[in-house]
Amino acid sequence: MQLMIGESTLELVQGDITKQDTEAIVNAANSRLLGGGGVDGAIHREGGPQIFAECRKIGGCPPGEARITTGGRLRAKYVIHTVGPIYRDGKRGEAETLARAYRSSLALASERGIKSIAFPSISTGAYGYPIELAARIALRTAMDYLEDHSEIKLVRFVLYGPLAYEAYERVLQGLL
Ligand code: ADP
């Protein structure tokens, strides 16, 4: 599914974040930036040791912020590492932290002149964020950002498996 926001494209695809040909892909990292499972594990596995070496130098990243490294052996030139919230009960600022994680990643892309970026569904794996709630925040935040920032031409959400894709599609249709 695809839609235009001004001159920019927002797109949903089902697939693997590590295979994307966007200039940057986003990692759903943890705050130590030392790798882990899920998206993080896949990115380090496919991208190779250079990403890990740069992450170690950076030293960490608080929830809601973002840091950038090389894409190593990935097709994407850069990896933007961001840290989403761990979901508890929705009353501990999780929504705001999740929105900030998306905004910080997009702002870093703008700052570096990156025109295309692919996101996974941040926080909806190990961090336990209910997918429909997370999708709403992810999509709303990306749409708002693109309305003010035409320098980014493509934001792609890469959903892992049909259930995640369908959840994002349903939420996006609801937002339109
Ligand atoms: P978090 O710790 O932020 O929850 P995870 O990596 O555990 O991050 O999961 C985030 C989402 O990414 C989950 O919905 C998971 O199914 C999905 N996912 C896992 N591997 C990949 C991949 N290779 N490409 C895209 N999405 C993935």
Backbone and ligand atoms as CSV (ligand in chain L), in Angstrom:
chain,resi,resn,atom,element,x,y,z
A,1,MET,N,N,0.854,-1.203,0.000
A,1,MET,CA,C,0.000,0.000,0.000
A,1,MET,C,C,0.885,1.247,0.000
A,2,GLN,N,N,0.443,2.260,-0.763
A,2,GLN,CA,C,1.257,3.460,-0.943
A,2,GLN,C,C,0.389,4.690,-0.921
A,3,LEU,N,N,0.877,5.768,-0.340
A,3,LEU,CA,C,0.169,7.021,-0.516
A,3,LEU,C,C,1.144,8.174,-0.610
A,4,MET,N,N,0.690,9.249,-1.247
A,4,MET,CA,C,1.527,10.437,-1.408
A,4,MET,C,C,1.180,11.421,-0.308
A,5,ILE,N,N,2.207,12.021,0.256
A,5,ILE,CA,C,2.011,13.121,1.195
A,5,ILE,C,C,2.838,14.261,0.633
A,6,GLY,N,N,2.166,15.241,0.051
A,6,GLY,CA,C,2.890,16.258,-0.708
A,6,GLY,C,C,3.629,15.568,-1.836
A,7,GLU,N,N,4.963,15.774,-1.880
A,7,GLU,CA,C,5.759,15.131,-2.933
A,7,GLU,C,C,6.423,13.851,-2.452
A,8,SER,N,N,6.079,13.434,-1.263
A,8,SER,CA,C,6.740,12.268,-0.681
A,8,SER,C,C,5.813,11.059,-0.675
A,9,THR,N,N,6.445,9.881,-0.635
A,9,THR,CA,C,5.689,8.628,-0.620
A,9,THR,C,C,5.794,7.977,0.746
A,10,LEU,N,N,4.662,7.518,1.240
A,10,LEU,CA,C,4.648,6.668,2.434
A,10,LEU,C,C,4.162,5.312,1.982
A,11,GLU,N,N,4.887,4.267,2.358
A,11,GLU,CA,C,4.624,2.956,1.774
A,11,GLU,C,C,4.667,1.872,2.846
A,12,LEU,N,N,3.784,0.902,2.714
A,12,LEU,CA,C,3.804,-0.282,3.576
A,12,LEU,C,C,4.169,-1.478,2.721
A,13,VAL,N,N,5.154,-2.253,3.158
A,13,VAL,CA,C,5.466,-3.505,2.469
A,13,VAL,C,C,5.649,-4.601,3.512
A,14,GLN,N,N,5.434,-5.825,3.064
A,14,GLN,CA,C,5.754,-6.962,3.922
A,14,GLN,C,C,7.145,-7.429,3.528
A,15,GLY,N,N,8.040,-7.627,4.484
A,15,GLY,CA,C,9.374,-8.071,4.110
A,15,GLY,C,C,10.366,-8.019,5.251
A,16,ASP,N,N,11.626,-8.025,4.848
A,16,ASP,CA,C,12.753,-8.076,5.782
A,16,ASP,C,C,13.494,-6.738,5.700
A,17,ILE,N,N,13.645,-6.087,6.814
A,17,ILE,CA,C,14.278,-4.754,6.854
A,17,ILE,C,C,15.710,-4.800,6.317
A,18,THR,N,N,16.403,-5.906,6.506
A,18,THR,CA,C,17.822,-5.961,6.102
A,18,THR,C,C,17.990,-5.998,4.581
A,19,LYS,N,N,16.905,-6.290,3.860
A,19,LYS,CA,C,17.016,-6.421,2.395
A,19,LYS,C,C,16.655,-5.139,1.658
A,20,GLN,N,N,16.361,-4.073,2.372
A,20,GLN,CA,C,15.818,-2.874,1.730
A,20,GLN,C,C,16.898,-2.065,1.010
A,21,ASP,N,N,16.459,-1.423,-0.092
A,21,ASP,CA,C,17.381,-0.635,-0.910
A,21,ASP,C,C,17.249,0.867,-0.644
A,22,THR,N,N,16.606,1.224,0.449
A,22,THR,CA,C,16.546,2.640,0.826
A,22,THR,C,C,17.940,3.092,1.289
A,23,GLU,N,N,18.169,4.404,1.271
A,23,GLU,CA,C,19.484,4.915,1.699
A,23,GLU,C,C,19.784,4.558,3.143
A,24,ALA,N,N,18.748,4.614,3.977
A,24,ALA,CA,C,18.921,4.237,5.382
A,24,ALA,C,C,17.865,3.230,5.777
A,25,ILE,N,N,18.234,2.328,6.684
A,25,ILE,CA,C,17.230,1.509,7.363
A,25,ILE,C,C,17.346,1.819,8.861
A,26,VAL,N,N,16.237,1.627,9.552
A,26,VAL,CA,C,16.218,1.925,10.983
A,26,VAL,C,C,16.285,0.620,11.760
A,27,ASN,N,N,17.097,0.641,12.802
A,27,ASN,CA,C,17.221,-0.501,13.702
A,27,ASN,C,C,16.404,-0.238,14.963
A,28,ALA,N,N,15.585,-1.212,15.347
A,28,ALA,CA,C,14.914,-1.176,16.645
A,28,ALA,C,C,15.908,-1.706,17.668
A,29,ALA,N,N,16.760,-0.809,18.149
A,29,ALA,CA,C,17.895,-1.202,18.985
A,29,ALA,C,C,17.518,-1.190,20.463
A,30,ASN,N,N,18.438,-1.622,21.306
A,30,ASN,CA,C,18.261,-1.400,22.746
A,30,ASN,C,C,19.245,-0.313,23.178
A,31,SER,N,N,19.064,0.215,24.366
A,31,SER,CA,C,19.771,1.456,24.708
A,31,SER,C,C,21.281,1.287,24.855
A,32,ARG,N,N,21.749,0.083,24.961
A,32,ARG,CA,C,23.204,-0.104,25.018
A,32,ARG,C,C,23.827,-0.174,23.629
A,33,LEU,N,N,23.000,-0.315,22.620
A,33,LEU,CA,C,23.473,-0.442,21.220
A,33,LEU,C,C,24.447,-1.601,21.048
A,34,LEU,N,N,24.225,-2.660,21.797
A,34,LEU,CA,C,25.164,-3.780,21.700
A,34,LEU,C,C,24.548,-5.008,21.034
A,35,GLY,N,N,23.510,-4.780,20.275
A,35,GLY,CA,C,22.925,-5.904,19.545
A,35,GLY,C,C,21.949,-6.669,20.407
A,36,GLY,N,N,21.212,-7.567,19.784
A,36,GLY,CA,C,20.212,-8.349,20.493
A,36,GLY,C,C,19.516,-9.256,19.517
A,37,GLY,N,N,18.234,-9.527,19.773
A,37,GLY,CA,C,17.482,-10.405,18.877
A,37,GLY,C,C,16.706,-9.586,17.863
A,38,GLY,N,N,15.741,-10.217,17.240
A,38,GLY,CA,C,14.816,-9.529,16.334
A,38,GLY,C,C,15.516,-8.758,15.233
A,39,VAL,N,N,15.033,-7.553,14.998
A,39,VAL,CA,C,15.580,-6.686,13.953
A,39,VAL,C,C,17.071,-6.414,14.201
A,40,ASP,N,N,17.386,-6.116,15.445
A,40,ASP,CA,C,18.754,-5.775,15.827
A,40,ASP,C,C,19.724,-6.908,15.459
A,41,GLY,N,N,19.369,-8.126,15.839
A,41,GLY,CA,C,20.218,-9.272,15.532
A,41,GLY,C,C,20.378,-9.452,14.036
A,42,ALA,N,N,19.282,-9.312,13.308
A,42,ALA,CA,C,19.304,-9.513,11.852
A,42,ALA,C,C,20.195,-8.460,11.182
A,43,ILE,N,N,20.101,-7.215,11.628
A,43,ILE,CA,C,20.897,-6.138,11.017
A,43,ILE,C,C,22.386,-6.362,11.251
A,44,HIS,N,N,22.755,-6.715,12.468
A,44,HIS,CA,C,24.182,-6.950,12.729
A,44,HIS,C,C,24.689,-8.191,11.999
A,45,ARG,N,N,23.854,-9.197,11.899
A,45,ARG,CA,C,24.242,-10.425,11.201
A,45,ARG,C,C,24.487,-10.150,9.721
A,46,GLU,N,N,23.551,-9.438,9.103
A,46,GLU,CA,C,23.654,-9.178,7.662
A,46,GLU,C,C,24.637,-8.050,7.347
A,47,GLY,N,N,24.725,-7.082,8.240
A,47,GLY,CA,C,25.533,-5.891,7.960
A,47,GLY,C,C,27.004,-6.039,8.310
A,48,GLY,N,N,27.297,-6.992,9.178
A,48,GLY,CA,C,28.695,-7.260,9.510
A,48,GLY,C,C,29.247,-6.415,10.650
A,49,PRO,N,N,30.515,-6.650,10.998
A,49,PRO,CA,C,31.120,-6.129,12.230
A,49,PRO,C,C,31.351,-4.616,12.260
A,50,GLN,N,N,31.353,-3.973,11.101
A,50,GLN,CA,C,31.616,-2.530,11.104
A,50,GLN,C,C,30.511,-1.753,11.823
A,51,ILE,N,N,29.283,-2.241,11.690
A,51,ILE,CA,C,28.154,-1.580,12.359
A,51,ILE,C,C,28.338,-1.699,13.869
A,52,PHE,N,N,28.681,-2.893,14.306
A,52,PHE,CA,C,28.873,-3.134,15.742
A,52,PHE,C,C,30.009,-2.278,16.298
A,53,ALA,N,N,31.088,-2.172,15.546
A,53,ALA,CA,C,32.247,-1.372,15.990
A,53,ALA,C,C,31.838,0.093,16.172
A,54,GLU,N,N,31.053,0.622,15.241
A,54,GLU,CA,C,30.620,2.023,15.375
A,54,GLU,C,C,29.650,2.191,16.542
A,55,CYS,N,N,28.784,1.212,16.743
A,55,CYS,CA,C,27.851,1.265,17.875
A,55,CYS,C,C,28.606,1.283,19.196
A,56,ARG,N,N,29.652,0.481,19.298
A,56,ARG,CA,C,30.441,0.451,20.544
A,56,ARG,C,C,31.081,1.789,20.819
A,57,LYS,N,N,31.561,2.423,19.766
A,57,LYS,CA,C,32.173,3.745,19.907
A,57,LYS,C,C,31.150,4.769,20.375
A,58,ILE,N,N,29.957,4.692,19.833
A,58,ILE,CA,C,28.894,5.636,20.215
A,58,ILE,C,C,28.519,5.421,21.684
A,59,GLY,N,N,28.477,4.167,22.097
A,59,GLY,CA,C,28.359,3.870,23.519
A,59,GLY,C,C,26.957,3.687,24.065
A,60,GLY,N,N,25.918,4.088,23.306
A,60,GLY,CA,C,24.554,3.890,23.801
A,60,GLY,C,C,23.635,4.969,23.275
A,61,CYS,N,N,22.351,4.800,23.549
A,61,CYS,CA,C,21.350,5.726,23.029
A,61,CYS,C,C,20.103,5.632,23.912
A,62,PRO,N,N,19.674,6.730,24.532
A,62,PRO,CA,C,18.494,6.661,25.392
A,62,PRO,C,C,17.214,6.427,24.581
A,63,PRO,N,N,16.179,5.851,25.194
A,63,PRO,CA,C,14.899,5.667,24.513
A,63,PRO,C,C,14.403,6.982,23.913
A,64,GLY,N,N,13.888,6.911,22.691
A,64,GLY,CA,C,13.350,8.098,22.023
A,64,GLY,C,C,14.365,8.852,21.188
A,65,GLU,N,N,15.661,8.523,21.354
A,65,GLU,CA,C,16.688,9.204,20.546
A,65,GLU,C,C,17.182,8.285,19.432
A,66,ALA,N,N,18.070,8.806,18.588
A,66,ALA,CA,C,18.568,8.028,17.451
A,66,ALA,C,C,20.036,8.341,17.194
A,67,ARG,N,N,20.748,7.360,16.664
A,67,ARG,CA,C,22.171,7.506,16.307
A,67,ARG,C,C,22.371,6.856,14.930
A,68,ILE,N,N,23.410,7.293,14.227
A,68,ILE,CA,C,23.617,6.765,12.870
A,68,ILE,C,C,24.980,6.088,12.737
A,69,THR,N,N,24.983,4.982,11.992
A,69,THR,CA,C,26.246,4.304,11.639
A,69,THR,C,C,26.208,3.961,10.158
A,70,THR,N,N,27.313,3.448,9.700
A,70,THR,CA,C,27.382,2.857,8.362
A,70,THR,C,C,26.365,1.716,8.221
A,71,GLY,N,N,26.059,1.375,6.997
A,71,GLY,CA,C,25.252,0.199,6.730
A,71,GLY,C,C,26.106,-1.045,6.533
A,72,GLY,N,N,27.413,-0.890,6.620
A,72,GLY,CA,C,28.295,-2.050,6.456
A,72,GLY,C,C,28.016,-2.768,5.140
A,73,ARG,N,N,27.756,-4.055,5.222
A,73,ARG,CA,C,27.514,-4.869,4.014
A,73,ARG,C,C,26.071,-4.830,3.513
A,74,LEU,N,N,25.228,-4.061,4.189
A,74,LEU,CA,C,23.822,-3.973,3.753
A,74,LEU,C,C,23.717,-3.180,2.458
A,75,ARG,N,N,22.564,-3.298,1.800
A,75,ARG,CA,C,22.322,-2.461,0.619
A,75,ARG,C,C,22.158,-1.007,1.035
A,76,ALA,N,N,21.550,-0.786,2.190
A,76,ALA,CA,C,21.390,0.574,2.705
A,76,ALA,C,C,22.757,1.116,3.114
A,77,LYS,N,N,22.980,2.401,2.819
A,77,LYS,CA,C,24.283,3.000,3.136
A,77,LYS,C,C,24.412,3.255,4.642
A,78,TYR,N,N,23.294,3.534,5.283
A,78,TYR,CA,C,23.306,3.880,6.710
A,78,TYR,C,C,22.322,3.037,7.503
A,79,VAL,N,N,22.660,2.843,8.773
A,79,VAL,CA,C,21.686,2.333,9.728
A,79,VAL,C,C,21.452,3.419,10.769
A,80,ILE,N,N,20.201,3.763,10.965
A,80,ILE,CA,C,19.823,4.683,12.035
A,80,ILE,C,C,19.289,3.824,13.176
A,81,HIS,N,N,19.973,3.904,14.309
A,81,HIS,CA,C,19.607,3.081,15.464
A,81,HIS,C,C,18.730,3.921,16.377
A,82,THR,N,N,17.551,3.431,16.662
A,82,THR,CA,C,16.713,4.150,17.610
A,82,THR,C,C,16.209,3.172,18.656
A,83,VAL,N,N,15.813,3.707,19.785
A,83,VAL,CA,C,15.383,2.868,20.894
A,83,VAL,C,C,13.951,3.220,21.254
A,84,GLY,N,N,13.071,2.249,21.087
A,84,GLY,CA,C,11.666,2.450,21.442
A,84,GLY,C,C,11.448,2.155,22.921
A,85,PRO,N,N,10.235,2.407,23.386
A,85,PRO,CA,C,9.908,2.118,24.782
A,85,PRO,C,C,9.616,0.635,24.991
A,86,ILE,N,N,9.881,0.170,26.197
A,86,ILE,CA,C,9.378,-1.132,26.626
A,86,ILE,C,C,7.940,-0.889,27.090
A,87,TYR,N,N,6.996,-1.636,26.539
A,87,TYR,CA,C,5.589,-1.390,26.871
A,87,TYR,C,C,5.220,-2.063,28.189
A,88,ARG,N,N,4.638,-1.267,29.100
A,88,ARG,CA,C,4.140,-1.875,30.340
A,88,ARG,C,C,2.621,-1.812,30.342
A,89,ASP,N,N,2.063,-0.627,30.615
A,89,ASP,CA,C,0.602,-0.510,30.683
A,89,ASP,C,C,0.079,0.673,29.876
A,90,GLY,N,N,0.957,1.333,29.142
A,90,GLY,CA,C,0.538,2.468,28.328
A,90,GLY,C,C,0.424,3.765,29.103
A,91,LYS,N,N,0.720,3.731,30.387
A,91,LYS,CA,C,0.567,4.934,31.229
A,91,LYS,C,C,1.912,5.494,31.668
A,92,ARG,N,N,2.953,5.044,31.043
A,92,ARG,CA,C,4.286,5.485,31.459
A,92,ARG,C,C,5.013,6.202,30.332
A,93,GLY,N,N,4.241,6.944,29.556
A,93,GLY,CA,C,4.859,7.734,28.492
A,93,GLY,C,C,5.300,6.926,27.297
A,94,GLU,N,N,4.808,5.679,27.200
A,94,GLU,CA,C,5.258,4.829,26.092
A,94,GLU,C,C,4.940,5.445,24.725
A,95,ALA,N,N,3.736,6.005,24.602
A,95,ALA,CA,C,3.321,6.557,23.296
A,95,ALA,C,C,4.230,7.710,22.890
A,96,GLU,N,N,4.532,8.581,23.829
A,96,GLU,CA,C,5.389,9.733,23.519
A,96,GLU,C,C,6.813,9.271,23.170
A,97,THR,N,N,7.319,8.301,23.890
A,97,THR,CA,C,8.677,7.803,23.592
A,97,THR,C,C,8.716,7.143,22.214
A,98,LEU,N,N,7.669,6.404,21.896
A,98,LEU,CA,C,7.632,5.755,20.576
A,98,LEU,C,C,7.578,6.814,19.465
A,99,ALA,N,N,6.740,7.814,19.625
A,99,ALA,CA,C,6.657,8.887,18.627
A,99,ALA,C,C,8.005,9.594,18.489
A,100,ARG,N,N,8.667,9.833,19.617
A,100,ARG,CA,C,9.987,10.494,19.565
A,100,ARG,C,C,11.017,9.637,18.847
A,101,ALA,N,N,10.943,8.319,19.023
A,101,ALA,CA,C,11.895,7.435,18.339
A,101,ALA,C,C,11.756,7.596,16.819
A,102,TYR,N,N,10.512,7.636,16.335
A,102,TYR,CA,C,10.293,7.850,14.890
A,102,TYR,C,C,10.747,9.246,14.467
A,103,ARG,N,N,10.361,10.270,15.246
A,103,ARG,CA,C,10.731,11.651,14.872
A,103,ARG,C,C,12.244,11.850,14.895
A,104,SER,N,N,12.924,11.323,15.903
A,104,SER,CA,C,14.385,11.483,15.989
A,104,SER,C,C,15.069,10.827,14.794
A,105,SER,N,N,14.558,9.667,14.396
A,105,SER,CA,C,15.155,8.961,13.249
A,105,SER,C,C,14.961,9.762,11.971
A,106,LEU,N,N,13.764,10.299,11.805
A,106,LEU,CA,C,13.478,11.085,10.603
A,106,LEU,C,C,14.300,12.378,10.602
A,107,ALA,N,N,14.425,13.007,11.753
A,107,ALA,CA,C,15.189,14.257,11.848
A,107,ALA,C,C,16.667,14.013,11.530
A,108,LEU,N,N,17.191,12.880,11.997
A,108,LEU,CA,C,18.580,12.533,11.709
A,108,LEU,C,C,18.757,12.288,10.204
A,109,ALA,N,N,17.787,11.651,9.598
A,109,ALA,CA,C,17.830,11.434,8.146
A,109,ALA,C,C,17.836,12.785,7.428
A,110,SER,N,N,16.967,13.679,7.810
A,110,SER,CA,C,16.917,15.009,7.178
A,110,SER,C,C,18.254,15.716,7.308
A,111,GLU,N,N,18.802,15.674,8.512
A,111,GLU,CA,C,20.070,16.342,8.808
A,111,GLU,C,C,21.187,15.823,7.917
A,112,ARG,N,N,21.166,14.531,7.617
A,112,ARG,CA,C,22.226,13.918,6.803
A,112,ARG,C,C,21.911,13.899,5.315
A,113,GLY,N,N,20.813,14.515,4.926
A,113,GLY,CA,C,20.477,14.542,3.504
A,113,GLY,C,C,20.002,13.201,2.957
A,114,ILE,N,N,19.540,12.329,3.841
A,114,ILE,CA,C,19.030,11.015,3.426
A,114,ILE,C,C,17.604,11.186,2.927
A,115,LYS,N,N,17.326,10.668,1.743
A,115,LYS,CA,C,16.025,10.922,1.118
A,115,LYS,C,C,15.074,9.739,1.190
A,116,SER,N,N,15.596,8.571,1.523
A,116,SER,CA,C,14.712,7.402,1.620
A,116,SER,C,C,15.095,6.578,2.840
A,117,ILE,N,N,14.082,6.144,3.571
A,117,ILE,CA,C,14.324,5.485,4.854
A,117,ILE,C,C,13.283,4.393,5.064
A,118,ALA,N,N,13.736,3.262,5.598
A,118,ALA,CA,C,12.816,2.147,5.884
A,118,ALA,C,C,12.807,1.875,7.388
A,119,PHE,N,N,11.614,1.737,7.933
A,119,PHE,CA,C,11.436,1.456,9.356
A,119,PHE,C,C,10.874,0.058,9.576
A,120,PRO,N,N,11.315,-0.612,10.626
A,120,PRO,CA,C,10.575,-1.789,11.095
A,120,PRO,C,C,9.483,-1.281,12.045
A,121,SER,N,N,8.702,-2.190,12.568
A,121,SER,CA,C,7.682,-1.825,13.542
A,121,SER,C,C,8.331,-1.793,14.927
A,122,ILE,N,N,8.798,-0.601,15.291
A,122,ILE,CA,C,9.586,-0.440,16.524
A,122,ILE,C,C,8.757,-0.803,17.759
A,123,SER,N,N,9.367,-1.511,18.669
A,123,SER,CA,C,8.816,-1.877,19.992
A,123,SER,C,C,7.751,-2.976,19.992
A,124,THR,N,N,7.374,-3.487,18.809
A,124,THR,CA,C,6.272,-4.461,18.806
A,124,THR,C,C,6.737,-5.921,18.866
A,125,GLY,N,N,8.039,-6.125,19.052
A,125,GLY,CA,C,8.553,-7.486,19.224
A,125,GLY,C,C,8.836,-7.726,20.694
A,126,ALA,N,N,10.106,-7.828,21.015
A,126,ALA,CA,C,10.532,-8.087,22.396
A,126,ALA,C,C,10.013,-7.030,23.372
A,127,TYR,N,N,9.805,-5.797,22.894
A,127,TYR,CA,C,9.386,-4.716,23.787
A,127,TYR,C,C,7.876,-4.679,24.030
A,128,GLY,N,N,7.131,-5.561,23.352
A,128,GLY,CA,C,5.749,-5.837,23.748
A,128,GLY,C,C,4.683,-4.794,23.473
A,129,TYR,N,N,4.961,-3.828,22.610
A,129,TYR,CA,C,3.946,-2.802,22.334
A,129,TYR,C,C,2.829,-3.417,21.486
A,130,PRO,N,N,1.553,-3.293,21.890
A,130,PRO,CA,C,0.463,-3.840,21.065
A,130,PRO,C,C,0.509,-3.241,19.656
A,131,ILE,N,N,0.444,-4.101,18.645
A,131,ILE,CA,C,0.796,-3.647,17.293
A,131,ILE,C,C,-0.138,-2.566,16.749
A,132,GLU,N,N,-1.434,-2.668,17.023
A,132,GLU,CA,C,-2.333,-1.644,16.451
A,132,GLU,C,C,-2.086,-0.277,17.071
A,133,LEU,N,N,-1.790,-0.272,18.366
A,133,LEU,CA,C,-1.481,1.006,19.034
A,133,LEU,C,C,-0.172,1.574,18.494
A,134,ALA,N,N,0.803,0.711,18.338
A,134,ALA,CA,C,2.106,1.163,17.839
A,134,ALA,C,C,1.998,1.638,16.390
A,135,ALA,N,N,1.202,0.935,15.585
A,135,ALA,CA,C,1.042,1.294,14.174
A,135,ALA,C,C,0.443,2.692,14.043
A,136,ARG,N,N,-0.517,2.976,14.895
A,136,ARG,CA,C,-1.177,4.276,14.868
A,136,ARG,C,C,-0.168,5.398,15.106
A,137,ILE,N,N,0.695,5.190,16.091
A,137,ILE,CA,C,1.700,6.206,16.431
A,137,ILE,C,C,2.742,6.310,15.316
A,138,ALA,N,N,3.195,5.164,14.833
A,138,ALA,CA,C,4.219,5.142,13.789
A,138,ALA,C,C,3.729,5.889,12.548
A,139,LEU,N,N,2.531,5.557,12.112
A,139,LEU,CA,C,2.012,6.114,10.859
A,139,LEU,C,C,1.670,7.590,11.012
A,140,ARG,N,N,1.031,7.935,12.109
A,140,ARG,CA,C,0.666,9.330,12.372
A,140,ARG,C,C,1.940,10.196,12.410
A,141,THR,N,N,2.952,9.710,13.095
A,141,THR,CA,C,4.192,10.478,13.254
A,141,THR,C,C,4.890,10.657,11.903
A,142,ALA,N,N,4.934,9.598,11.102
A,142,ALA,CA,C,5.575,9.692,9.786
A,142,ALA,C,C,4.792,10.642,8.875
A,143,MET,N,N,3.470,10.540,8.906
A,143,MET,CA,C,2.647,11.412,8.061
A,143,MET,C,C,2.832,12.878,8.458
A,144,ASP,N,N,2.795,13.148,9.749
A,144,ASP,CA,C,2.994,14.529,10.226
A,144,ASP,C,C,4.360,15.052,9.799
A,145,TYR,N,N,5.366,14.200,9.921
A,145,TYR,CA,C,6.721,14.640,9.577
A,145,TYR,C,C,6.816,14.971,8.085
A,146,LEU,N,N,6.267,14.101,7.259
A,146,LEU,CA,C,6.366,14.321,5.808
A,146,LEU,C,C,5.598,15.564,5.373
A,147,GLU,N,N,4.563,15.904,6.101
A,147,GLU,CA,C,3.830,17.130,5.746
A,147,GLU,C,C,4.710,18.363,5.879
A,148,ASP,N,N,5.648,18.328,6.814
A,148,ASP,CA,C,6.528,19.491,7.040
A,148,ASP,C,C,7.909,19.335,6.417
A,149,HIS,N,N,8.240,18.142,5.922
A,149,HIS,CA,C,9.623,17.883,5.484
A,149,HIS,C,C,9.638,17.163,4.139
A,150,SER,N,N,9.521,17.966,3.070
A,150,SER,CA,C,9.478,17.357,1.745
A,150,SER,C,C,10.856,16.870,1.307
A,151,GLU,N,N,11.907,17.147,2.101
A,151,GLU,CA,C,13.250,16.679,1.710
A,151,GLU,C,C,13.345,15.148,1.786
A,152,ILE,N,N,12.504,14.529,2.590
A,152,ILE,CA,C,12.482,13.057,2.608
A,152,ILE,C,C,11.435,12.598,1.601
A,153,LYS,N,N,11.888,11.817,0.650
A,153,LYS,CA,C,11.013,11.448,-0.476
A,153,LYS,C,C,10.285,10.130,-0.253
A,154,LEU,N,N,10.861,9.265,0.570
A,154,LEU,CA,C,10.246,7.955,0.767
A,154,LEU,C,C,10.400,7.485,2.207
A,155,VAL,N,N,9.282,7.177,2.824
A,155,VAL,CA,C,9.288,6.475,4.115
A,155,VAL,C,C,8.575,5.147,3.894
A,156,ARG,N,N,9.309,4.064,4.121
A,156,ARG,CA,C,8.752,2.722,3.913
A,156,ARG,C,C,8.685,2.000,5.266
A,157,PHE,N,N,7.529,1.438,5.561
A,157,PHE,CA,C,7.412,0.568,6.733
A,157,PHE,C,C,7.516,-0.863,6.262
A,158,VAL,N,N,8.469,-1.587,6.823
A,158,VAL,CA,C,8.701,-2.973,6.413
A,158,VAL,C,C,8.180,-3.875,7.526
A,159,LEU,N,N,7.069,-4.525,7.221
A,159,LEU,CA,C,6.385,-5.338,8.226
A,159,LEU,C,C,6.725,-6.805,8.029
A,160,TYR,N,N,7.025,-7.423,9.138
A,160,TYR,CA,C,7.526,-8.794,9.112
A,160,TYR,C,C,6.344,-9.744,9.246
A,161,GLY,N,N,5.920,-10.310,8.144
A,161,GLY,CA,C,4.806,-11.266,8.190
A,161,GLY,C,C,3.474,-10.603,7.909
A,162,PRO,N,N,2.504,-11.420,7.493
A,162,PRO,CA,C,1.198,-10.902,7.056
A,162,PRO,C,C,0.399,-10.242,8.180
A,163,LEU,N,N,0.513,-10.731,9.400
A,163,LEU,CA,C,-0.299,-10.154,10.480
A,163,LEU,C,C,0.118,-8.714,10.762
A,164,ALA,N,N,1.416,-8.477,10.819
A,164,ALA,CA,C,1.912,-7.117,11.057
A,164,ALA,C,C,1.524,-6.217,9.886
A,165,TYR,N,N,1.676,-6.743,8.672
A,165,TYR,CA,C,1.313,-5.935,7.491
A,165,TYR,C,C,-0.164,-5.552,7.532
A,166,GLU,N,N,-1.000,-6.547,7.813
A,166,GLU,CA,C,-2.448,-6.283,7.829
A,166,GLU,C,C,-2.822,-5.297,8.927
A,167,ALA,N,N,-2.157,-5.386,10.062
A,167,ALA,CA,C,-2.440,-4.438,11.153
A,167,ALA,C,C,-2.104,-3.012,10.716
A,168,TYR,N,N,-0.942,-2.835,10.110
A,168,TYR,CA,C,-0.554,-1.486,9.658
A,168,TYR,C,C,-1.500,-0.979,8.565
A,169,GLU,N,N,-1.884,-1.873,7.673
A,169,GLU,CA,C,-2.775,-1.480,6.575
A,169,GLU,C,C,-4.128,-1.021,7.126
A,170,ARG,N,N,-4.649,-1.789,8.080
A,170,ARG,CA,C,-5.929,-1.458,8.698
A,170,ARG,C,C,-5.860,-0.086,9.384
A,171,VAL,N,N,-4.793,0.115,10.124
A,171,VAL,CA,C,-4.648,1.378,10.852
A,171,VAL,C,C,-4.486,2.542,9.874
A,172,LEU,N,N,-3.698,2.334,8.829
A,172,LEU,CA,C,-3.497,3.419,7.856
A,172,LEU,C,C,-4.814,3.777,7.177
A,173,GLN,N,N,-5.589,2.758,6.801
A,173,GLN,CA,C,-6.889,3.047,6.178
A,173,GLN,C,C,-7.792,3.823,7.132
A,174,GLY,N,N,-7.720,3.475,8.411
A,174,GLY,CA,C,-8.499,4.197,9.416
A,174,GLY,C,C,-8.077,5.652,9.563
A,175,LEU,N,N,-6.793,5.916,9.352
A,175,LEU,CA,C,-6.288,7.293,9.512
A,175,LEU,C,C,-6.651,8.168,8.320
A,176,LEU,N,N,-6.939,7.546,7.192
A,176,LEU,CA,C,-7.161,8.338,5.962
A,176,LEU,C,C,-8.579,8.886,5.848
L,1,ADP,P1,P,11.659,-4.294,19.811
L,1,ADP,O1,O,12.681,-4.748,20.828
L,1,ADP,O2,O,11.731,-2.798,19.530
L,1,ADP,O3,O,10.291,-4.773,20.127
L,1,ADP,P2,P,12.085,-6.419,17.821
L,1,ADP,O4,O,13.238,-6.508,16.874
L,1,ADP,O5,O,11.976,-7.457,18.883
L,1,ADP,O6,O,12.149,-4.921,18.417
L,1,ADP,O7,O,10.722,-6.420,16.996
L,1,ADP,C1,C,10.199,-5.317,16.304
L,1,ADP,C2,C,9.335,-5.809,15.152
L,1,ADP,O8,O,10.165,-6.162,14.065
L,1,ADP,C3,C,8.492,-7.038,15.473
L,1,ADP,O9,O,7.181,-6.791,14.975
L,1,ADP,C4,C,9.199,-8.158,14.698
L,1,ADP,O10,O,8.273,-9.122,14.241
L,1,ADP,C5,C,9.783,-7.413,13.522
L,1,ADP,N1,N,10.955,-8.040,12.868
L,1,ADP,C6,C,11.770,-9.023,13.325
L,1,ADP,N2,N,12.742,-9.289,12.418
L,1,ADP,C7,C,12.550,-8.444,11.365
L,1,ADP,C8,C,13.201,-8.216,10.114
L,1,ADP,N3,N,14.277,-8.919,9.735
L,1,ADP,N4,N,12.706,-7.245,9.284
L,1,ADP,C9,C,11.632,-6.515,9.650
L,1,ADP,N5,N,10.977,-6.679,10.810
L,1,ADP,C10,C,11.415,-7.631,11.655
